[in-house]
Amino acid sequence: MDILADIATTVLSQLQKPTLAFLLGGMMLAALGSKLEVPTPVYKFVVLLLLLKVGLGAGISIREADLVSLAVPAAAAALTGIAIVLLGSRSLARLRGVSPMDGMATVGLFGAVSASTLAAAMAMLDADGIAYEGFIGALYPFMDIAALVTAILMAKMAQARSRNVIPQNGAATMALGGTGSADNDGPSENRTLVRGILTDTLQSGAISALLLGIAIGVLGRPEAVYASFYEPLFRGLLSILMLVMGMEAWSRLSELRKVAHAYVLYGLSAPLVHGAIGFGLGMIAHQLTGFSAGGIVLLAVMAASSSDISGPPTMRGALPEANPSAYVGASTGLGTPVAILSIPLWIWLADLFIGL
């Protein structure tokens, strides 16, 4: 009972913080039919500034980090993204009423990372005075790209097998837009597919802004503009983003009515399962390199989150057959709010196992 009381106290105190309060406020406004609207250009500008802030902070910290301290958490992030997709391919993608293509697109988004959720977690840790590694933002691409590439490759391969275009030693060209010529072998076509996915993902707006911030942070000296502009604006801009995400999440719930109820179950439960995977790998990194408790929390949050910026356009381009109502509805409508609301749980667990 004491443990449940501690969890309830932690959750209640965090719900009163601006980050979660604005998210719940946005959902409440949408539920009441409010006509409040944040213009799309403003929303995109807010997202751009937040991503640059996270990237700059990560880049500045990378300059001072040793290779092992960064490499182990980066490997844990990539493994987390792959593990989430593999787990989803054995669960959601095989449930009745879920097509393999829709299922893999959904698990790909849930394996990828929500920059806004990561920013929200950082703000909550900062408010509580919980330290974490400054290079955490640099882990974002490792998990994001690993999950998206794995999900899209598995979906393409499953589609090819269903069309009987991958013989024992033959080509995989039909599903990839080729002619089925014997001159092209499967591994070569798969490498081409991977390169295309990597290019599309790296060129997406979210990843591009994040990587630009990291590069400037590592190679330049942006400390002055970071401290005078990005850092002071961070929490205010984040509150606007949380408001928009709350309204968007509520509106997306209606899309889930068009698809199987399995997506509702997955959207509610997956963030907790995935967060536990990230938390466990974070604990391993803690034992190997002294990865901080705050870092473990943020790794769990990244695992619990689902991509809301870079992932959907990547899936639309790579898997046009997949139904956006399924993968966007499940991730934005349910996965994102559950992931954000679960942040206090990871903070409590880190405090329980390590101490904050």
Secondary structure, DSSP 8 states (H G I E B T S, - for coil): -HHHHHHHHHHHHHHTSHHHHHHHHHHHHHHTT------HHHHHHHHHHHHHHHHHHHHHHHTTS-HHHHHHHHHHHHHHHHHHHHHHHHTGGGSTT--HHHHHHHHHHHHS--HHHHHHHHHHHHHTT----GGGGGGHHHHHHHHHHHHHHHHHHHHHHHTT---TT----TTTT----TTS-HHHHHHHHHHHHHHHHHHSHHHHHHHHHHHHHHHS--HHHIIIIIHHHHHHHHHHHHHHHHHHHHHHGGGGGGS-THHHHHHHHHHHHHHHHHHHHHHHHHHHH---HHHHHHHHHHHH---SSSHHHHHHHH-TTS-HHHHHIIIIIIIHHHHHHTHHHHHHHHHHHT--
